[in-house]
Amino acid sequence: MSFLIDFEPLGRRVACPPGRSLMDCARSQGIGVSSVCGGHGTCNSCKVQVVRGAVSPPTPVELKTFQQHELQAGWRLACQALPESDCKLHVPPESMTAAQRTQVEGLEVAVTPQPAVSAFSVDLAAPSSDDLRADSQRVVDALKEYHGVECRAVDVDVLRTLSDRLRSWDWKAQVFVRERELISVAGRPARLLGLAVDLGSTKIAGYLVDLLTGQTLAARGVTNPQVSYGEDVISRINQTLKSPTDGRRLRELVIEAINQLAAELCRQAAATVEEIADAVIVGNTAMHHLALGLPVGQLAQAPFVPAVSQALDIRARDAGLRLAAGTCVHFLPNIAGFVGADHVAMLLATQAGWATGNVLLLDIGTNTEVSLVRDGEIAAASCASGPAFEGGHIQDGMRAAAGAIERVRLDNGTVQYETIDGAPPVGICGSGILDAIAQMHLAGVLDDTGRMANRHPRVRSRDGRIEFVLVGENERPERRAIVLTQKDVRELQLAKAAIRAGIQMLLEASRLVEKELDRVIIAGAFGSYIDVASAITAGMLPPLLLDRFKQVGNAAGMGARMALVSRAEREKAARIASGVRYVELSGAAGFSRTFTAATYLGRYQLTGGKRKEAG
């Protein structure tokens, strides 16, 4: 007899024989529960919550790991707990491997479909000597007669192909209408599809959605090709100002990437791009402007004013996108500075989480947006966290791909690590870097200032620089070691200090202190992958109880999908954006002092630019 184990939110149910741990059960079915130590109970990376069912009593390892109230709430180590009945488990994002965390990014907020575009089937009478109406008029009349829909305009691209198409389809067609305009005509059967895009500085995430049901049919992420012109948006802005030709090339690169992404999503869903009759794109202010070919020079100098902040509806063809004939692309509103439409989308998707209480929201990436909600009032800021979290400017850094070290633990002088897809190690990605620095600080390898001490067996001096060996040459025959250098540590300190300082400045602007935060919601690709405990140990996040933190995946993409499916959600996004109070950090009093204090490692509180050690 076997027990049935439900792994949520992954939606996987597997059979587990008696006497095998929850970790063994997950591994047997390819479910990626993190296990840095290999399942020996020493890394604490496989925490799960038993929501329903019975498991074996806590082991001595678990009694040391969890407090009594956590055990009572069902928290266990998957490598230690054995099922004793059918069970339902909650696997938090921090306990998942990268492949499984990508699935978490696909979770959606339920939205009642209310699309901006409607689809209608029409059967037309063929022209005759007694019926000489124009082809377009024939379609418009049928819409009014059979569906009660009055069209006042027909898109010119529809007119260019309408006559030939109607005849080839034997006068049977699927017609798409947006705001009393006939925007596209397709042969039957044709689906009413939409495209949602989260245009990030480093990655572009695309979602193909059935607009009638709200179901996501396909999702895919690709690298933003603009990274070849600079890892951060400031580099790209400067390149655009230096060379208008490069500015046009930056736009062409990202538009073509979206076109290719749309085609690939359609291929996955056995659809065509001509079925995509609506689209929503979100991105930070710089990405928004670069994609639309808007001026960006004013974004690079104080007071960092965008060319436009309100929502825009632009013909897909005018943006260079190859979708259905008259498709419009809706760009959600920007807020101010570099806090753009992607953050508005994130706020939209997480509204239920910040409707009450004091809530901090972080969308962590190369450019990190921070919002603080107090009694429904939202203050927001942008932090230039830089590319370190994506592996940039790190000697052996890399993006989150197969072979990247994503989890690190130090145990009695030995390094335990886990790589994406379990592949041989080839480098270290952002979550692994944060883990490693937190572990090195706990082990005394790094002091509070981030200085690396040369008294650990893994620390060595090579070519005049000090470095910590994560994977030695003996572990990678004929290949050099994977290391973290003192310079790497400094890069991470600068990145995490930008975020911590931004948090603190918003707290002070809202007259709050860290302990008054009820919840911290963390979004973004990198934010989904980090170990929150490591982020606290590194001084990136305030030292709050872990149960106050919630990682929600790509909330910007989720918000874009919501706005795609529902006009009401677009209106809600506009209201949210108009109510945000923007705080420009560069001119805020005391920011420099707070930033300097935030470069330190360890668990500490910040007040007035000064650190106070936290318990």
C-alpha positions in Angstrom: 0.0 0.0 0.0 1.2 3.5 -0.8 0.1 6.9 0.5 -1.0 9.7 -1.9 1.0 12.9 -1.4 -0.3 16.2 -2.9 2.5 18.7 -3.6 1.0 22.2 -3.8 1.0 24.7 -5.4 2.7 22.5 -8.0 -0.5 20.5 -8.6 1.3 17.1 -8.4 0.0 14.0 -6.7 2.3 11.0 -6.3 2.3 7.7 -4.5 4.7 7.2 -1.7 5.5 3.8 -0.2 5.6 3.5 3.6 9.0 4.0 5.1 10.2 6.6 2.5 10.6 10.3 3.3 8.7 13.0 1.7 12.0 14.0 0.0 12.4 10.5 -1.4 8.8 10.6 -2.7 9.5 14.0 -4.4 12.7 12.8 -6.0 11.2 9.7 -7.4 8.7 11.7 -9.4 11.1 14.5 -10.5 9.6 17.1 -8.1 12.3 19.7 -7.4 12.3 20.1 -3.6 15.6 21.8 -2.7 18.2 19.6 -0.9 21.6 21.3 -0.7 22.9 18.7 1.8 21.7 15.7 -0.2 18.9 14.9 2.3 20.9 14.6 5.5 19.0 17.3 7.5 21.9 19.7 7.8 20.9 22.5 5.3 17.3 23.1 6.2 16.5 23.9 2.6 13.7 21.4 2.2 11.1 23.0 4.5 7.5 22.0 3.7 4.2 22.5 5.5 1.9 19.5 6.1 -1.5 21.0 5.5 -3.4 17.7 5.8 -2.5 14.2 6.9 -0.2 12.5 9.4 3.6 12.2 9.2 6.2 10.7 11.6 7.1 12.6 14.8 9.7 15.3 14.6 13.3 14.1 14.6 16.0 15.7 16.8 17.2 17.7 13.7 13.7 19.1 13.2 13.3 20.0 16.9 16.5 22.1 16.5 15.3 23.6 13.2 11.8 24.7 14.1 10.2 26.5 17.0 7.3 24.7 18.7 4.6 26.9 17.1 6.1 26.2 13.7 5.9 22.4 14.3 2.3 22.8 15.5 1.6 24.6 12.2 2.9 21.6 10.3 6.3 22.8 9.3 8.8 19.9 8.7 11.9 19.0 6.7 11.0 16.8 3.7 14.1 14.7 4.2 13.2 13.9 7.8 9.4 13.4 7.7 7.8 10.1 6.6 4.1 10.0 5.6 1.8 7.9 7.8 -1.3 8.6 5.7 -2.4 10.5 2.6 -1.0 14.0 2.9 -1.3 17.4 1.3 1.9 19.5 1.4 2.6 23.2 0.8 6.0 23.7 -0.7 7.1 27.4 -0.3 9.0 29.0 -3.2 12.3 29.1 -1.2 12.1 25.3 -0.9 11.8 24.7 -4.6 14.5 24.3 -7.2 14.6 26.8 -10.1 12.6 24.6 -12.5 9.7 24.3 -10.0 9.8 27.9 -9.0 9.1 28.8 -12.6 5.8 27.0 -12.2 5.0 29.2 -9.3 5.3 32.1 -11.6 2.5 30.7 -13.6 -0.1 31.0 -10.8 -2.9 33.3 -11.7 -5.3 35.5 -9.9 -8.9 34.6 -10.9 -10.4 37.4 -13.1 -13.8 37.4 -14.7 -13.1 37.8 -18.4 -14.2 41.2 -19.7 -11.9 41.6 -22.8 -11.6 44.8 -24.8 -12.2 42.8 -28.0 -15.2 40.7 -28.9 -15.5 37.9 -31.5 -18.5 37.1 -33.6 -19.2 34.5 -36.3 -20.9 35.8 -39.4 -22.4 33.9 -42.4 -22.7 36.4 -45.3 -24.8 36.3 -48.4 -22.6 36.5 -51.5 -22.9 39.6 -53.7 -25.4 39.5 -56.6 -26.9 41.8 -59.2 -29.6 42.6 -56.6 -27.1 43.0 -53.7 -24.2 45.3 -54.6 -23.1 46.3 -51.1 -19.4 46.7 -50.5 -17.7 43.7 -48.9 -17.0 45.7 -45.7 -20.5 46.9 -45.5 -21.8 43.4 -45.9 -19.8 42.4 -42.8 -20.9 45.5 -40.8 -24.5 44.9 -41.7 -24.3 41.2 -40.6 -22.8 42.2 -37.2 -25.7 44.6 -36.6 -28.5 42.2 -37.9 -27.4 39.0 -36.2 -25.4 40.2 -33.1 -26.8 43.7 -32.4 -23.3 45.1 -32.8 -22.9 48.5 -34.5 -19.5 49.1 -36.1 -18.6 52.6 -37.1 -15.2 51.9 -38.6 -13.1 49.2 -40.3 -9.4 49.1 -39.9 -7.5 49.8 -43.1 -5.4 46.7 -42.9 -8.6 44.6 -42.8 -9.8 46.3 -45.9 -6.6 45.5 -47.8 -7.3 41.7 -47.6 -11.0 41.4 -46.8 -12.4 40.8 -50.3 -10.0 38.0 -51.2 -10.4 36.4 -47.8 -14.2 36.4 -47.7 -14.4 34.7 -51.0 -11.8 32.1 -50.1 -13.8 31.3 -46.9 -17.1 31.0 -48.8 -18.4 34.1 -47.0 -18.1 32.5 -43.5 -15.8 34.4 -41.1 -14.8 35.2 -37.5 -14.9 38.9 -36.9 -13.1 40.8 -34.1 -14.5 44.1 -32.9 -13.0 46.6 -30.5 -14.8 49.7 -29.4 -17.2 49.7 -32.5 -14.3 49.2 -34.9 -13.8 46.0 -36.9 -10.1 45.3 -36.3 -9.6 41.8 -37.8 -11.3 39.1 -39.7 -10.3 35.4 -39.6 -11.4 32.2 -41.1 -13.5 29.9 -38.9 -12.8 28.4 -36.5 -10.6 31.0 -34.9 -9.9 31.7 -31.3 -10.0 35.1 -29.6 -6.5 35.3 -28.1 -4.4 37.9 -26.3 -0.7 38.4 -25.6 0.6 39.7 -22.3 4.3 40.7 -22.1 6.4 41.6 -19.1 9.3 43.5 -20.7 12.1 43.3 -18.2 15.6 44.7 -18.3 17.1 41.3 -18.5 14.2 38.9 -19.4 11.0 39.1 -21.4 8.1 37.0 -20.3 5.2 36.3 -22.6 1.8 34.7 -22.0 -0.7 33.6 -24.7 -4.2 33.9 -23.2 -7.7 32.8 -24.3 -9.6 36.0 -23.8 -13.0 34.2 -23.5 -11.9 32.0 -20.6 -8.9 33.8 -19.2 -6.9 30.6 -19.4 -3.1 30.9 -20.2 -2.5 28.6 -23.1 1.3 29.0 -23.3 4.0 30.9 -21.4 7.7 31.5 -22.1 10.6 33.6 -21.0 13.5 34.8 -23.2 16.6 36.9 -22.6 16.1 40.6 -23.5 18.6 41.0 -26.4 19.2 44.6 -25.3 21.6 43.2 -22.7 24.3 43.3 -25.3 24.1 47.1 -25.1 24.4 47.1 -21.3 23.1 45.2 -18.3 21.2 48.1 -16.8 18.8 50.7 -18.3 21.1 53.6 -17.6 23.8 52.1 -19.9 21.1 51.7 -22.6 19.8 55.2 -22.2 23.4 56.6 -22.5 24.0 54.5 -25.6 20.8 55.8 -27.1 21.9 59.4 -26.4 25.3 58.8 -27.8 24.1 57.1 -31.0 20.6 57.6 -32.3 21.3 54.6 -34.6 21.9 52.4 -31.6 18.7 53.8 -30.0 16.8 52.6 -33.1 18.6 49.3 -32.9 17.7 48.8 -29.2 14.0 49.3 -30.2 14.2 46.9 -33.1 15.9 44.2 -31.0 13.2 44.2 -28.3 10.3 44.4 -30.8 11.6 41.6 -32.8 12.1 39.5 -29.7 8.5 40.1 -28.8 7.4 39.1 -32.3 9.5 35.9 -32.1 8.1 35.2 -28.6 4.5 35.6 -29.9 5.1 33.2 -32.8 6.7 30.6 -30.4 3.8 30.9 -28.0 1.3 30.4 -30.8 3.3 27.4 -32.0 3.0 25.9 -28.6 -0.7 26.4 -28.5 -1.4 25.4 -32.1 -2.6 28.9 -32.9 -1.6 31.7 -35.3 -0.6 35.2 -34.6 -3.6 36.4 -36.6 -5.7 35.1 -33.7 -4.0 37.5 -31.3 -6.5 40.4 -31.3 -5.4 42.2 -28.1 -2.1 42.7 -26.2 -0.8 44.3 -23.0 2.8 45.2 -22.4 4.3 46.3 -19.1 7.9 47.4 -18.3 9.8 49.9 -16.2 9.7 53.5 -17.5 13.0 53.1 -19.5 12.0 49.8 -21.1 8.6 51.3 -22.0 10.2 54.4 -23.6 12.8 52.4 -25.5 10.2 50.0 -26.9 8.1 52.9 -28.1 10.9 55.0 -29.5 10.2 57.8 -27.0 12.8 60.2 -25.8 14.8 58.9 -22.9 17.4 61.7 -22.2 15.2 63.3 -19.5 15.1 60.0 -17.7 18.8 60.1 -17.1 19.0 63.4 -15.3 17.2 64.9 -12.4 14.3 65.2 -11.8 14.0 62.0 -14.0 10.7 62.9 -15.7 9.1 60.4 -18.1 7.9 61.5 -21.5 4.4 60.1 -20.8 2.9 58.5 -17.7 -0.8 57.7 -18.7 -1.9 54.4 -20.2 -1.5 54.2 -24.0 -3.4 52.2 -26.7 -1.3 51.9 -29.8 -1.8 49.9 -33.0 0.4 46.8 -32.9 1.7 47.6 -36.4 2.7 51.1 -35.3 4.8 49.5 -32.6 6.3 47.1 -35.1 4.4 44.0 -33.8 3.0 41.4 -36.1 -0.3 40.5 -34.7 -3.9 40.5 -36.1 -4.6 43.3 -38.5 -5.9 46.1 -36.4 -4.8 44.9 -33.0 -4.1 47.5 -30.3 -1.5 47.2 -27.7 -2.3 48.5 -24.2 0.6 49.9 -22.2 -0.3 50.3 -18.5 0.5 53.6 -17.0 3.9 54.5 -15.6 4.2 56.1 -12.1 7.3 58.4 -12.1 11.0 58.1 -12.4 11.9 54.5 -13.1 8.9 53.1 -11.4 6.9 52.0 -14.4 4.0 50.0 -15.7 5.6 46.7 -14.5 5.3 47.9 -10.9 1.7 49.0 -11.5 1.0 45.5 -12.8 2.6 44.0 -9.7 0.5 46.2 -7.4 -2.6 45.2 -9.4 -1.8 41.4 -9.0 -1.1 41.6 -5.3 -3.8 44.0 -4.3 -5.5 41.5 -2.0 -2.2 41.2 -0.1 -1.8 45.0 0.6 -5.5 46.0 1.1 -5.0 46.2 4.8 -2.1 46.8 7.2 1.4 48.1 6.7 2.8 46.2 3.7 6.1 46.4 1.9 6.2 45.3 -1.7 9.5 44.6 -3.6 9.9 43.7 -7.2 13.6 42.7 -7.2 15.7 42.8 -10.3 18.4 44.8 -12.1 16.1 47.7 -11.3 14.2 47.2 -8.1 10.9 48.9 -7.4 9.7 49.3 -3.8 6.3 50.3 -2.5 5.2 50.8 1.0 1.4 50.7 1.8 0.2 52.3 5.0 -3.6 52.5 5.5 -4.1 52.2 1.8 -1.7 55.0 1.0 1.1 53.9 -1.4 4.6 55.4 -1.5 7.0 54.1 -4.1 10.7 54.4 -5.1 13.1 52.9 -7.5 16.5 51.4 -6.5 19.3 50.9 -8.9 20.3 47.4 -7.6 22.4 46.6 -10.7 23.2 43.3 -12.4 24.8 41.5 -9.5 21.6 39.6 -8.8 21.6 38.3 -12.4 25.3 37.2 -12.0 26.6 40.3 -13.7 29.9 41.8 -12.6 30.6 38.6 -10.6 33.7 36.7 -11.7 32.0 33.3 -12.0 28.5 34.7 -12.1 25.9 33.6 -14.6 22.2 33.8 -15.1 19.9 31.1 -13.7 20.5 28.3 -16.2 21.4 24.6 -16.0 24.6 24.2 -13.9 24.3 27.4 -12.0 24.9 27.1 -8.3 21.6 28.3 -6.8 21.8 27.2 -3.2 24.9 27.2 -0.8 25.5 26.0 2.7 28.7 25.8 4.7 29.0 22.9 7.1 32.1 22.4 9.3 34.4 23.9 6.6 32.8 22.1 3.7 30.7 23.6 1.0 27.4 22.1 0.1 25.7 23.4 -3.0 22.8 22.7 -5.3 22.8 23.5 -9.1 19.9 24.1 -11.4 18.7 20.9 -13.0 21.3 19.0 -10.9 23.8 19.6 -13.7 27.6 19.8 -13.0 28.5 23.3 -11.7 29.6 25.9 -14.3 29.0 29.1 -12.3 26.9 30.8 -9.7 23.6 32.7 -10.1 22.1 35.5 -8.0 20.4 33.3 -5.4 23.5 31.3 -4.9 25.6 34.4 -4.5 23.3 35.7 -1.8 23.3 32.3 -0.1 27.1 32.1 -0.2 27.7 35.5 1.3 25.1 34.9 4.0 26.8 31.6 4.9 30.3 33.1 4.7 29.2 35.8 7.2 27.7 33.3 9.6 30.9 31.2 9.4 33.0 34.2 10.2 34.6 34.3 6.7 33.2 37.7 6.1 33.0 40.3 8.9 30.2 42.9 9.1 32.0 45.2 6.7 32.2 42.4 4.1 35.9 42.0 4.5 37.1 38.4 3.8 39.2 36.9 6.5 42.1 34.7 5.4 41.7 32.0 8.0 39.3 29.6 6.5 40.5 26.5 4.6 38.5 27.6 1.6 40.0 31.1 1.5 43.1 31.6 -0.6 45.1 34.4 -2.2 45.6 34.1 -6.0 47.2 36.6 -8.3 47.2 39.1 -5.6 43.5 38.8 -4.7 41.7 37.0 -2.0 38.9 34.5 -2.9 36.7 31.9 -1.4 36.6 28.5 -3.2 33.1 27.2 -3.8 34.1 24.4 -6.1 37.7 23.5 -6.3 39.8 22.4 -9.2 39.9 18.9 -7.8 36.1 18.8 -8.1 36.2 20.0 -11.8 38.9 18.1 -13.6 40.8 20.2 -16.2 38.7 23.3 -15.3 39.4 26.2 -13.0 37.7 26.6 -9.7 34.4 28.4 -9.1 35.1 31.2 -6.6 33.8 34.3 -4.9 36.3 37.1 -4.8 36.5 40.1 -2.4 35.3 42.2 -5.4 32.3 39.9 -5.9 31.3 40.5 -2.3 31.6 44.3 -2.7 29.3 44.1 -5.8 26.7 42.2 -3.9 27.0 44.7 -1.0 26.3 47.6 -3.3 23.3 45.8 -4.9 21.6 44.8 -1.7 22.4 48.2 0.0 20.4 49.9 -2.7 17.4 47.9 -1.9 17.7 48.1 1.9 18.3 51.8 1.8 15.2 52.2 -0.5 13.1 50.3 2.0 14.4 52.4 4.9 13.8 55.7 3.1 10.2 54.8 2.4 9.7 53.7 6.0 10.9 57.0 7.2 8.8 58.9 4.6 5.8 57.0 5.9 6.7 57.4 9.6 7.0 53.7 10.2 9.7 51.5 11.6 10.6 48.0 10.4 8.8 46.1 13.2 5.5 47.8 12.3 5.5 45.9 8.9 2.7 43.4 8.8 3.8 41.7 5.5 6.6 41.9 3.0 5.6 40.7 -0.5 8.5 39.8 -2.8 8.1 39.6 -6.6 10.3 39.4 -9.6 12.4 36.6 -11.2 15.2 37.0 -8.7 12.8 37.7 -5.8 11.2 34.3 -6.5 14.5 32.4 -6.1 16.1 33.9 -3.1 16.2 32.3 0.4 14.6 35.0 2.5 16.7 33.9 5.6 19.9 34.5 3.6 18.6 37.9 2.4 18.1 38.9 6.1 21.5 37.6 7.1 23.1 39.6 4.3 21.3 42.7 5.5 19.2 43.1 2.3 15.9 42.7 4.1 14.7 43.8 7.6 15.1 41.2 10.3 11.4 40.2 10.6 9.9 36.8 11.3 10.0 34.7 8.2 6.2 34.2 8.3 5.8 37.9 7.4 7.4 37.3 4.0 5.6 36.0 1.0 7.2 35.4 -2.4 4.7 35.7 -5.3 6.7 35.0 -8.4 6.4 37.2 -11.6 3.6 39.4 -10.3 4.2 41.9 -13.1 3.4 39.2 -15.6 0.4 38.2 -13.6 -0.9 41.8 -13.5 -0.3 42.1 -17.3 -2.5 39.0 -17.8 -5.2 40.4 -15.6 -5.3 43.7 -17.5 -5.3 41.7 -20.8 -8.4 39.7 -19.8 -10.4 42.5 -18.2 -11.1 46.1 -19.0 -12.1 46.6 -15.4 -8.6 45.5 -14.3 -7.1 48.1 -16.7 -9.2 50.8 -15.1 -8.2 49.5 -11.7 -4.5 49.7 -12.7 -5.0 53.3 -13.7 -6.5 54.2 -10.4 -3.7 52.5 -8.5 -1.1 54.3 -10.5 -2.7 57.7 -10.0 -2.8 57.2 -6.2 0.9 56.3 -5.8 3.2 58.9 -4.1 6.6 58.7 -5.8 9.7 59.3 -3.6 12.9 60.2 -5.4 15.7 58.6 -3.4 18.7 60.5 -4.9 17.5 63.8 -3.5 16.2 62.4 -0.2 17.8 63.8 2.9 20.0 61.2 4.6 20.0 58.7 1.7 23.8 58.6 1.3 24.3 57.9 5.0 21.6 55.2 5.0 23.0 53.6 1.9 26.5 53.4 3.5 25.0 51.8 6.6 23.0 49.3 4.5 26.2 48.0 2.9 27.0 46.2 6.1 26.3 42.5 6.5 24.3 40.9 9.3 20.9 41.2 11.0 20.4 44.8 11.9 17.8 47.6 12.1 18.3 50.9 10.5 17.3 54.2 12.0 18.3 57.6 10.8 21.2 56.2 8.8 22.6 54.2 11.8 22.7 50.5 12.4 21.4 48.7 15.5 22.1 45.0 15.8 19.0 42.9 15.8 18.5 39.9 17.9 
